[in-house]
Every structure is written in C-alpha cells, then in structure tokens.
Amino acid sequence: MDLSPGMLFSSLIISLVGLGLFLYGKKSGNLKCLGGGIALSVAPYFAPSVAVMWMIAVGVTAGLYGLAKWA
C-alpha cells in the first residue's frame, strides 16, 4: 500500500464522504445511500493508486446520482 501524502489525504476525504452518506442512509432508511456510503468507505482499502481511488469514488457517486434521478 502506498503511503504518500496524496494517497492518505484522498482516502481520508473519500472515506469521510462515505461516512456521511452512510449516516444519512442509516438515519433516513435509504438503502441506496447506505450502500454507497459503505462502498466509498471501503474502496480506499483496495485501490492501488490515487487515480483509481478517485475513479471509483466518481463512479459510485455518479451511480447514486443516476439512481436518485431515474429510479
């Protein structure tokens, strides 16, 4: 695992957004937000680089937006 400052800061930011989504989903009973929060909180553990981590985060948030908009 890379412990560069960019990787650590990116994983902190993405995990905090995931925590916020998880807490919101838990409080409101929204399973989409709950799942997205879990995905964003866990994704930094498996991402090999900063770019991959941000692509996963953008993909998850775009998926949540798409589900909220069209489902």
Phi, psi and omega in degrees: 000136181279129180249035178288158180301323178296319179293316181294316181293319179296317180293327176295312182296312182295320179292325177293322175296319176298320178297317178299316178296319179298313180295321177296315179296323179292317183290319184269351181076022181269108184290333178295313179292324178298313179294320178296321178295320177294317180298318180289330179285330184267333186304320181298339179289333186251357181277128181280342181213169181294318181297317179295320179299315180291326177294321177296316181296317178294321178296317180294315181291324176294322176297318177296320178295317179297319178294321180289326184281316188247358180243000000 
